[in-house]
Amino acid sequence: MKQYYVSVARWNWLFSILCVFILINSVNAEEWIQKADMPIPRLFFSVSAIDNEIYVIGGMLADPLDVVDAYIPETDKWVQKASLPSARAGIVTCEVDGKIYAIGGWDSQNPALGTVEEYDPTTDTWTQKADMPTPRSFFAAVVLGGKIYAIGGVDQNVGPVLSAVEEYDPVTDIWTQKVDMVNPRSGMAAATDGKKIYIIGGTSAVQGPVLKTVEEYDPLTDTWSEKADMTTQRTALAVAVVDSKIYVIGGTSVVQGPGLATVEVYEPITDTWEEGTEMPTSRVFLDAGTARNKIYAIGGVVEGLGPVILPTVEEFTPHGLNVAALGKSLTFWGKIKKEN
């Protein structure tokens, strides 16, 4: 009788582990989810996140736009915000200390601008700041240590591609020249793991070739080094960072070619790439933002520069870890163990 009781107890304990394993893995399934479309489809816009809201800024349809819309993930709704002081496409935005900085791009008269405008979400207002020394578009920018780094791009529609790197300090409103990139690039993406800056993909000339190159910049030493290449060459791509991993999303492998749905994930610590979960919608010239550790891939086109500009928004939860569901699973496990 005693031996039978022990066997049942062991079975119940093993069954509880199996239940928790199934529950945890069910909430760990990675997937993309369709969300509310942008109010206005557009190209050459920029995305920044602040206070768990995703801002889509500038861009163009027939002409450059000054429109700013914010996506609220909690309600799956869009809210219009104060317009940019100057309509711009090819704009790049960065968030520093609760404010967004809209940098560069082009307008109806100029193929490249150095314009910088600061947005304060608490007052919904824009303020003019010091121009970037090198006017440019199709460049990349990223924030590290409270400073903005503007990298590469072009200053004319036909090129040449730039290698210039400039650092902006929002506190002093001063730009400082840094060491150039080793390999000039445009159409690339920039990301940081909180220690170094990574420049990913892009093109070495306006019409290609498209690169899979990754270079790391260390602001402390003002030096560049080569890192492991992506599996797929891509330009006009989007990146997002969650848990210090860099998610490379969409883009194209051929200038003005078809958009990609593929996602690659870079681990800076090990300098390795792994395959990610594909987006439902293949696209190029998209952008992405993060809120509450979820990635939002926004806009773009299916191929080249059109013909259809997408308002599409798709949400991705890396690792799919639903803390609430996991908590319930562990509580359930604890009850079963206690009963045993």
The 8 nearest C-alpha neighbors of each residue, nearest first, counted from 0:
[[1, 3, 2, 4, 5, 6, 7, 8],
 [0, 2, 4, 3, 5, 6, 7, 8],
 [1, 3, 5, 0, 4, 6, 7, 8],
 [4, 2, 6, 0, 1, 5, 7, 8],
 [5, 3, 1, 7, 6, 2, 8, 0],
 [6, 4, 8, 2, 7, 3, 9, 1],
 [7, 5, 9, 3, 8, 4, 10, 2],
 [8, 6, 10, 4, 9, 5, 11, 3],
 [9, 7, 5, 11, 10, 6, 339, 12],
 [8, 10, 12, 6, 7, 11, 5, 13],
 [11, 9, 7, 13, 8, 12, 14, 6],
 [10, 12, 14, 8, 9, 13, 15, 7],
 [11, 13, 9, 15, 10, 14, 8, 336],
 [14, 12, 10, 16, 15, 11, 9, 17],
 [13, 15, 11, 17, 16, 12, 10, 18],
 [16, 14, 18, 12, 17, 13, 332, 11],
 [15, 17, 13, 19, 14, 18, 20, 12],
 [16, 18, 14, 20, 15, 19, 21, 13],
 [19, 17, 15, 21, 16, 20, 22, 14],
 [18, 20, 22, 16, 21, 17, 328, 23],
 [21, 19, 17, 23, 18, 22, 24, 16],
 [20, 22, 18, 24, 19, 23, 25, 17],
 [23, 21, 19, 25, 24, 20, 18, 328],
 [22, 24, 20, 26, 25, 21, 19, 325],
 [23, 25, 27, 21, 26, 22, 20, 28],
 [24, 26, 22, 23, 27, 28, 21, 20],
 [27, 25, 23, 24, 28, 319, 321, 320],
 [26, 28, 319, 24, 320, 318, 25, 29],
 [29, 27, 319, 26, 25, 24, 30, 318],
 [30, 28, 319, 318, 27, 317, 316, 276],
 [29, 31, 315, 28, 32, 316, 276, 319],
 [30, 32, 315, 314, 313, 278, 33, 279],
 [31, 33, 314, 313, 34, 315, 30, 279],
 [32, 34, 313, 312, 314, 31, 35, 311],
 [35, 33, 312, 313, 36, 32, 75, 314],
 [34, 36, 75, 312, 76, 37, 33, 311],
 [37, 35, 311, 310, 312, 38, 34, 39],
 [36, 38, 310, 39, 40, 311, 35, 312],
 [39, 37, 36, 40, 77, 310, 68, 35],
 [38, 40, 37, 41, 310, 36, 68, 66],
 [41, 39, 310, 309, 308, 37, 38, 298],
 [42, 40, 59, 60, 58, 308, 39, 44],
 [41, 43, 58, 59, 44, 299, 60, 284],
 [42, 44, 58, 89, 88, 59, 284, 45],
 [58, 45, 43, 57, 42, 56, 89, 90],
 [44, 46, 56, 91, 55, 92, 90, 286],
 [45, 47, 55, 54, 288, 286, 287, 56],
 [48, 46, 54, 288, 53, 93, 92, 94],
 [49, 47, 53, 52, 288, 54, 51, 289],
 [48, 50, 52, 51, 97, 53, 47, 94],
 [49, 51, 52, 48, 97, 290, 53, 120],
 [52, 50, 290, 49, 48, 291, 53, 71],
 [51, 53, 71, 49, 50, 48, 70, 69],
 [52, 54, 48, 70, 69, 47, 288, 49],
 [55, 53, 69, 47, 46, 68, 48, 56],
 [56, 54, 46, 68, 67, 45, 69, 53],
 [55, 57, 67, 45, 44, 54, 46, 66],
 [56, 58, 65, 44, 64, 66, 87, 88],
 [44, 59, 57, 88, 43, 42, 64, 63],
 [58, 60, 63, 64, 62, 42, 41, 88],
 [59, 61, 62, 41, 42, 63, 58, 64],
 [60, 62, 59, 63, 64, 41, 42, 58],
 [63, 61, 59, 60, 64, 107, 106, 88],
 [62, 64, 59, 87, 88, 86, 58, 106],
 [65, 63, 86, 59, 57, 58, 66, 87],
 [64, 66, 86, 83, 57, 82, 85, 87],
 [65, 67, 82, 57, 64, 56, 83, 68],
 [68, 66, 56, 80, 82, 55, 79, 57],
 [69, 67, 79, 55, 80, 78, 54, 77],
 [70, 68, 54, 78, 53, 77, 55, 79],
 [69, 71, 77, 53, 52, 76, 72, 54],
 [70, 72, 52, 76, 73, 75, 74, 77],
 [73, 71, 75, 74, 70, 52, 76, 51],
 [74, 72, 71, 75, 76, 51, 52, 70],
 [73, 75, 76, 72, 71, 77, 70, 35],
 [76, 74, 72, 71, 73, 35, 34, 70],
 [77, 75, 74, 71, 70, 35, 78, 72],
 [76, 78, 70, 69, 71, 68, 79, 75],
 [79, 77, 69, 68, 80, 70, 76, 71],
 [78, 80, 68, 67, 69, 77, 81, 66],
 [79, 81, 67, 68, 82, 78, 123, 69],
 [82, 80, 123, 124, 67, 83, 79, 125],
 [83, 81, 66, 65, 67, 80, 84, 85],
 [82, 84, 65, 85, 86, 66, 81, 125],
 [85, 83, 82, 86, 125, 65, 116, 126],
 [86, 84, 83, 65, 87, 82, 64, 106],
 [87, 85, 65, 64, 63, 83, 106, 57],
 [88, 86, 63, 106, 105, 57, 64, 104],
 [87, 89, 58, 63, 90, 43, 104, 105],
 [90, 88, 104, 43, 136, 137, 44, 105],
 [89, 91, 104, 88, 103, 102, 45, 44],
 [92, 90, 102, 45, 101, 103, 89, 140],
 [93, 91, 101, 100, 45, 102, 47, 99],
 [92, 94, 100, 99, 47, 141, 95, 142],
 [95, 93, 99, 98, 100, 97, 47, 96],
 [94, 96, 98, 97, 145, 99, 93, 142],
 [97, 95, 98, 94, 145, 99, 169, 49],
 [96, 98, 95, 49, 94, 99, 119, 50],
 [99, 97, 119, 95, 94, 118, 96, 100],
 [98, 100, 94, 118, 93, 117, 95, 101],
 [99, 101, 117, 93, 92, 116, 102, 94],
 [102, 100, 92, 116, 115, 91, 117, 99],
 [103, 101, 115, 91, 114, 90, 92, 100],
 [102, 104, 113, 112, 114, 90, 135, 136],
 [105, 103, 90, 89, 136, 88, 112, 111],
 [104, 106, 111, 110, 88, 87, 112, 109],
 [105, 107, 87, 109, 108, 63, 88, 86],
 [106, 108, 109, 63, 62, 105, 110, 87],
 [109, 107, 106, 110, 105, 111, 112, 63],
 [108, 110, 111, 106, 105, 107, 112, 155],
 [111, 109, 105, 155, 156, 154, 106, 108],
 [112, 110, 135, 105, 154, 134, 109, 136],
 [113, 111, 134, 103, 104, 105, 114, 135],
 [112, 114, 134, 131, 103, 130, 133, 132],
 [113, 115, 130, 103, 112, 102, 131, 116],
 [116, 114, 102, 128, 130, 101, 129, 127],
 [115, 117, 127, 101, 128, 126, 100, 125],
 [116, 118, 100, 126, 125, 99, 127, 101],
 [117, 119, 125, 99, 98, 124, 120, 100],
 [118, 120, 98, 121, 124, 123, 122, 125],
 [121, 119, 123, 122, 118, 98, 124, 97],
 [122, 120, 119, 123, 124, 97, 98, 118],
 [121, 123, 124, 120, 119, 118, 125, 81],
 [124, 122, 120, 119, 121, 81, 80, 118],
 [125, 123, 122, 119, 118, 81, 126, 120],
 [124, 126, 118, 117, 116, 119, 127, 84],
 [127, 125, 117, 116, 128, 118, 124, 119],
 [126, 128, 116, 115, 117, 125, 129, 114],
 [129, 127, 115, 116, 130, 126, 172, 117],
 [130, 128, 172, 115, 131, 173, 127, 114],
 [131, 129, 114, 113, 115, 132, 128, 174],
 [130, 132, 113, 133, 134, 114, 129, 174],
 [133, 131, 130, 134, 113, 174, 165, 176],
 [132, 134, 131, 113, 135, 163, 154, 112],
 [135, 133, 113, 112, 111, 154, 103, 132],
 [136, 134, 154, 111, 153, 112, 103, 152],
 [135, 137, 104, 138, 89, 153, 152, 111],
 [138, 136, 152, 186, 185, 89, 153, 139],
 [152, 137, 139, 151, 136, 185, 150, 186],
 [140, 138, 150, 188, 189, 149, 187, 151],
 [141, 139, 149, 148, 150, 189, 147, 91],
 [140, 142, 148, 147, 189, 190, 93, 143],
 [143, 141, 147, 146, 145, 148, 93, 144],
 [144, 142, 145, 146, 193, 147, 141, 191],
 [143, 145, 146, 142, 193, 147, 194, 218],
 [144, 146, 143, 95, 142, 147, 168, 96],
 [147, 145, 168, 144, 143, 142, 167, 166],
 [148, 146, 142, 167, 166, 141, 149, 143],
 [147, 149, 166, 140, 141, 165, 150, 142],
 [150, 148, 140, 165, 164, 139, 166, 147],
 [149, 151, 164, 139, 138, 140, 163, 148],
 [152, 150, 162, 161, 138, 163, 184, 185],
 [138, 151, 153, 185, 137, 161, 136, 160],
 [154, 152, 160, 135, 161, 136, 158, 155],
 [153, 155, 135, 111, 134, 136, 158, 110],
 [154, 156, 158, 157, 153, 110, 111, 159],
 [157, 155, 158, 110, 154, 153, 205, 111],
 [158, 156, 155, 205, 159, 153, 154, 206],
 [159, 157, 155, 160, 153, 156, 205, 154],
 [158, 160, 153, 161, 157, 204, 155, 205],
 [159, 161, 153, 158, 184, 204, 183, 152],
 [162, 160, 151, 183, 152, 153, 163, 184],
 [161, 163, 183, 151, 180, 179, 184, 164],
 [164, 162, 179, 151, 161, 150, 165, 180],
 [163, 165, 150, 177, 179, 149, 176, 178],
 [166, 164, 176, 149, 177, 175, 148, 174],
 [165, 167, 148, 175, 174, 147, 176, 149],
 [168, 166, 174, 147, 146, 173, 169, 148],
 [167, 169, 146, 170, 172, 173, 171, 174],
 [170, 168, 172, 171, 167, 146, 173, 145],
 [169, 171, 168, 172, 173, 145, 146, 167],
 [170, 172, 173, 169, 168, 167, 174, 129],
 [173, 171, 169, 168, 170, 129, 128, 174],
 [174, 172, 171, 168, 167, 175, 129, 169],
 [173, 175, 167, 166, 165, 168, 131, 176],
 [176, 174, 166, 165, 177, 167, 173, 168],
 [175, 177, 165, 166, 164, 174, 178, 163],
 [178, 176, 164, 165, 179, 175, 166, 221],
 [177, 179, 221, 164, 180, 176, 222, 163],
 [180, 178, 163, 162, 164, 181, 177, 183],
 [181, 179, 162, 182, 183, 163, 178, 164],
 [180, 182, 179, 183, 223, 162, 224, 214],
 [181, 183, 180, 184, 162, 203, 179, 214],
 [184, 182, 162, 161, 160, 203, 180, 151],
 [185, 183, 203, 202, 151, 160, 201, 152],
 [184, 186, 152, 187, 201, 202, 138, 137],
 [185, 187, 201, 137, 235, 234, 202, 138],
 [201, 186, 188, 200, 185, 199, 234, 235],
 [189, 187, 199, 139, 198, 237, 238, 236],
 [188, 190, 198, 197, 139, 141, 140, 199],
 [191, 189, 197, 196, 141, 198, 188, 238],
 [192, 190, 196, 193, 195, 197, 194, 143],
 [191, 193, 243, 194, 195, 190, 244, 196],
 [192, 194, 191, 195, 143, 243, 144, 196],
 [195, 193, 192, 191, 196, 143, 217, 144],
 [194, 196, 217, 191, 216, 192, 193, 215],
 [197, 195, 191, 216, 215, 190, 217, 198],
 [196, 198, 215, 190, 189, 214, 191, 199],
 [199, 197, 189, 214, 213, 188, 215, 196],
 [198, 200, 213, 188, 187, 212, 197, 189],
 [201, 199, 211, 210, 187, 212, 233, 234],
 [187, 200, 202, 234, 186, 185, 210, 209],
 [203, 201, 209, 207, 184, 204, 185, 210],
 [202, 204, 184, 183, 207, 208, 160, 185],
 [205, 203, 207, 202, 206, 160, 159, 208],
 [204, 206, 207, 158, 157, 202, 160, 203],
 [207, 205, 204, 254, 208, 202, 203, 209],
 [208, 206, 204, 209, 202, 205, 203, 254],
 [207, 209, 202, 203, 210, 206, 204, 253],
 [208, 210, 202, 207, 201, 233, 232, 252],
 [211, 209, 232, 200, 212, 201, 202, 233],
 [210, 212, 232, 200, 229, 228, 231, 233],
 [211, 213, 228, 200, 210, 199, 229, 214],
 [214, 212, 199, 226, 228, 198, 225, 227],
 [213, 215, 225, 198, 226, 197, 224, 212],
 [214, 216, 197, 224, 196, 223, 225, 198],
 [215, 217, 223, 196, 222, 195, 218, 197],
 [216, 218, 195, 219, 222, 221, 220, 223],
 [219, 217, 221, 220, 216, 222, 195, 196],
 [220, 218, 217, 221, 222, 195, 216, 194],
 [219, 221, 222, 218, 217, 216, 223, 178],
 [222, 220, 218, 217, 219, 178, 177, 216],
 [221, 223, 220, 217, 216, 224, 178, 218],
 [222, 224, 216, 215, 217, 214, 180, 181],
 [225, 223, 215, 214, 226, 216, 222, 181],
 [224, 226, 214, 215, 213, 223, 227, 212],
 [225, 227, 213, 214, 228, 215, 224, 270],
 [226, 228, 270, 213, 271, 229, 225, 212],
 [229, 227, 212, 211, 213, 226, 230, 272],
 [230, 228, 211, 231, 232, 212, 227, 272],
 [229, 231, 228, 232, 211, 272, 263, 273],
 [232, 230, 229, 211, 233, 252, 228, 210],
 [231, 233, 211, 210, 252, 209, 200, 229],
 [234, 232, 252, 251, 200, 250, 209, 210],
 [233, 235, 201, 236, 250, 186, 251, 200],
 [236, 234, 250, 284, 186, 283, 187, 251],
 [250, 235, 237, 234, 249, 248, 284, 283],
 [238, 236, 286, 248, 287, 247, 285, 188],
 [239, 237, 247, 246, 248, 287, 188, 245],
 [238, 240, 246, 245, 288, 287, 289, 294],
 [239, 241, 245, 244, 243, 246, 242, 238],
 [240, 242, 243, 244, 292, 239, 245, 317],
 [241, 243, 244, 240, 292, 192, 245, 317],
 [244, 242, 192, 241, 240, 245, 193, 266],
 [245, 243, 266, 242, 241, 240, 265, 246],
 [244, 246, 240, 265, 264, 239, 247, 243],
 [247, 245, 264, 239, 238, 263, 240, 248],
 [248, 246, 238, 263, 262, 237, 264, 245],
 [249, 247, 262, 237, 238, 236, 246, 261],
 [248, 250, 259, 260, 236, 261, 282, 283],
 [236, 251, 249, 283, 235, 234, 259, 258],
 [250, 252, 258, 233, 234, 253, 259, 283],
 [251, 253, 233, 232, 209, 234, 254, 256],
 [254, 252, 256, 251, 255, 209, 257, 233],
 [253, 255, 256, 206, 207, 252, 251, 209],
 [303, 256, 254, 253, 304, 302, 257, 251],
 [255, 257, 253, 303, 254, 302, 251, 258],
 [258, 256, 302, 251, 303, 301, 259, 255],
 [257, 259, 282, 283, 251, 281, 302, 301],
 [258, 260, 249, 281, 282, 250, 261, 251],
 [261, 259, 281, 278, 249, 277, 280, 282],
 [260, 262, 277, 259, 249, 248, 278, 263],
 [261, 263, 248, 275, 277, 247, 276, 274],
 [264, 262, 274, 275, 247, 273, 246, 272],
 [263, 265, 246, 273, 272, 245, 275, 247],
 [266, 264, 272, 245, 244, 271, 267, 246],
 [265, 267, 244, 271, 268, 270, 269, 272],
 [268, 266, 270, 269, 265, 271, 244, 192],
 [269, 267, 266, 270, 271, 243, 265, 244],
 [268, 270, 271, 267, 266, 265, 272, 227],
 [271, 269, 267, 266, 268, 227, 226, 265],
 [270, 272, 269, 266, 265, 227, 273, 267],
 [273, 271, 265, 264, 266, 263, 229, 274],
 [274, 272, 264, 263, 275, 265, 271, 266],
 [273, 275, 263, 264, 262, 272, 276, 261],
 [276, 274, 262, 263, 264, 277, 273, 261],
 [275, 277, 262, 278, 30, 29, 274, 261],
 [278, 276, 261, 260, 262, 275, 279, 31],
 [277, 279, 260, 280, 31, 261, 276, 281],
 [278, 280, 277, 281, 260, 31, 313, 32],
 [281, 279, 278, 260, 282, 301, 311, 259],
 [282, 280, 260, 259, 258, 301, 249, 279],
 [283, 281, 258, 301, 300, 259, 299, 249],
 [282, 284, 250, 258, 299, 285, 300, 251],
 [285, 283, 299, 235, 236, 250, 300, 43],
 [286, 284, 299, 298, 283, 297, 237, 236],
 [285, 287, 237, 297, 296, 46, 45, 284],
 [286, 288, 296, 295, 237, 297, 46, 239],
 [289, 287, 295, 48, 47, 294, 46, 239],
 [288, 290, 294, 293, 295, 292, 48, 239],
 [289, 291, 51, 292, 293, 48, 52, 294],
 [290, 292, 293, 51, 289, 294, 72, 316],
 [293, 291, 290, 241, 289, 294, 316, 317],
 [294, 292, 316, 290, 289, 291, 315, 295],
 [293, 295, 289, 315, 314, 288, 316, 296],
 [294, 296, 314, 288, 287, 313, 289, 297],
 [297, 295, 287, 313, 312, 286, 294, 314],
 [296, 298, 312, 286, 285, 287, 311, 295],
 [299, 297, 310, 309, 285, 311, 312, 40],
 [298, 300, 285, 284, 283, 309, 282, 308],
 [301, 299, 308, 282, 283, 302, 309, 305],
 [300, 302, 282, 258, 281, 257, 283, 305],
 [301, 303, 257, 258, 300, 256, 305, 304],
 [255, 304, 302, 256, 305, 257, 300, 301],
 [303, 305, 302, 306, 300, 255, 308, 284],
 [306, 304, 307, 300, 303, 302, 308, 301],
 [305, 307, 304, 308, 300, 302, 303, 301],
 [308, 306, 305, 309, 300, 301, 304, 302],
 [309, 307, 300, 40, 305, 41, 299, 306],
 [308, 310, 298, 311, 299, 300, 40, 307],
 [311, 309, 40, 37, 298, 36, 39, 312],
 [312, 310, 36, 298, 309, 297, 313, 37],
 [313, 311, 297, 34, 36, 296, 33, 35],
 [312, 314, 33, 296, 32, 34, 295, 31],
 [315, 313, 295, 32, 31, 294, 33, 296],
 [314, 316, 31, 294, 293, 30, 317, 295],
 [315, 317, 293, 319, 318, 29, 294, 30],
 [318, 316, 319, 29, 315, 293, 320, 241],
 [317, 319, 27, 320, 29, 316, 28, 26],
 [320, 318, 27, 316, 29, 317, 28, 26],
 [319, 321, 27, 318, 26, 322, 317, 316],
 [320, 322, 324, 323, 26, 319, 325, 27],
 [323, 321, 325, 324, 320, 326, 327, 26],
 [322, 324, 326, 325, 321, 327, 328, 320],
 [325, 323, 327, 326, 321, 322, 328, 26],
 [324, 326, 328, 322, 327, 323, 23, 321],
 [327, 325, 323, 329, 328, 324, 322, 330],
 [326, 328, 330, 324, 325, 329, 331, 323],
 [329, 327, 325, 331, 326, 330, 19, 332],
 [328, 330, 332, 326, 331, 327, 333, 325],
 [331, 329, 333, 327, 332, 328, 326, 334],
 [330, 332, 328, 334, 329, 333, 327, 335],
 [333, 331, 329, 335, 330, 334, 15, 328],
 [332, 334, 330, 336, 331, 335, 329, 337],
 [335, 333, 337, 331, 336, 332, 338, 330],
 [334, 336, 338, 332, 337, 333, 339, 15],
 [337, 335, 339, 333, 338, 334, 332, 12],
 [336, 338, 334, 339, 335, 333, 332, 12],
 [339, 337, 335, 336, 334, 333, 11, 8],
 [338, 336, 337, 8, 335, 11, 12, 9]]
